[in-house]
């Protein structure tokens, strides 16, 4: 890829990536991919990545914490889905673990309750198809990345609250 039909220089690419990293959290894998798409050679890509890390524009641990917090709060994702997404971005296992530990437990449980209640609104959990609908709800919660034990508890809590 080029800017205005001119090849991208390593200096221009560094400035562009530094600007991008200053505006939003980025991980090393995403920046590396962008640099290769700009047509840079692997030696130049490595130098640019090292420079961005040295200047603290890229910090995978900081990115992982931000990603986990945002996906939990705004996208309503569970820990399993967040963990897989971070692993796909080549974030290290310790950084993933720290990011997941940084998610506020109270917010996480509230998110689980919101996901459960939203999906349950369209389902009859106690009628003749109650069992099948509870299974659908359980699968939906798992697909959002929540742990199976928490999904079971959330459904039980929802059922017990609806009886009151």
N, C-alpha and C positions, 0 to 999 in steps of 0.2 A: 504494500500500500504506500502511496506517496501523498505528500502535500502538494496540491496544485501541479501535479505531474512532475515534481522534482523528487528525487530520492530523499528519504528521511536520514538526516545525519544523527549520529549517536548523541551529540550535544542537544539537538532539537528534541529528540525523543526523551532524553533525561529531563529537560525542562517541562515537557508535556506531561510526563508521568509524575513529576514532583508536584505540578499543579493539580493533577487529578487526585493524588494522595493527600494533598492539603485540603481538598474540598470534601473528601469522604474516605472512610477506612477502606483500605485495599489490602489483599493478601499477596504474598510473593507469587503464588501460582497464577493469579489473575493478571498481574503486571507482566510477568514473564510471557504469558500468552499474548497480551496486547503488543509487546515489543516484537515478538516473532511475526505477528500479523503486519507490523509496520515494515517488515522485510529486513530486519537487522540480523547480523550474523551472531552465532552463539557466544563468541568472545565478547562482542560489544554488549550483548544482553546481560551477560554475567557481570561485567563491569558496572553497568547501569544499576542492576539489582543490588550489588554490593554498596554502591554509592548511596542509594535510597535507604538501605538498611542502616548504614553508618550515620546518615543524617536523620534517622528515626522517622522517615516518611513511611517506611514499611516496618510493621511490628506484628508478626503473626499472632502472638499471644493477645495483644491489644485488639486485633481484628477479631479473633475468636470470641472474646468477651462481648464485644459490641454486636457481632453477628448473633450470638446466642440470645442476648438480651432482646434484640430487636425482633428476632423470629418468634421468640416466646410471647412477647407483648403484642406485636402488631399482626403477625401472620398466624398466631395461635398454634404454633408448633409445639410438640412435645420433645422431650430430651432425645429420644431415639432418632427422630427425623433430623434434628439439629446436629447430632453426632455424625450421622451419615453424610450430611451436607458438608460439614467441616472436613471430614475425612476425604471427601471428593475434591476438596480444595487443597489437599496435601498438608493439612495442619497436623502437627505432631500430636501423638496421643496424650502426653502430659498437658499440652495447651488446651486440648479438647476437654480433658477432665477438669481443669481449672475453670474453663469457661462455663461448663455445665454446673459446677459447684457454685458459681457466682450468681446463678439464677435464683432470685428470691423465692423461697419455698411457698410463702403465702400467695404471692402473685401467680406462681405456677399452678397451685391448686385452684385458684380463682379462674384461671384460664381454662383448666380442665372442666370445671363446672360450667363455664360459659359454652364451651364446645359441646358438652353433653346436653345441656338444656336446649341449645339452638337446634340440634339435630332431632332431639326427642319431641319437639313441638309438632313435627309432621308425622309422628309415629304413635300408634296406639300400643302402649307397652303392657296393658293388662287385658285386653280383649281376646277374642279367639285367635288372633295372629300375634299375640303378645310375645310368645317365645321367639318367633322368627324376627319380630321387630327389635327385640332386645339383642339378638345376635347381630342384626344390621347395625344397631347403635354401637355395640361393642367393636365391630369391625371398623366402623367409621372412626371411633376414638383411636384405635390402633393405627389407622391410616394417617392420622394427624401426628403420630409419633409418640403417643403416650404409652406408658408401661402397662402391661396387661393387668397387673394387680390394682393399679390405680383406676383403670377403666372399669373393672369389676366393682370396686368400691364406689365410684362415681355413679354407676347405674343403680346400685343398692341405695345410695343416699337419695338419688332422685326419686326412686320408687317409694321410699319411706317418707319423704317430704310430701309427696303427692297424696299419701293416705291421710295426712293430718288435716 
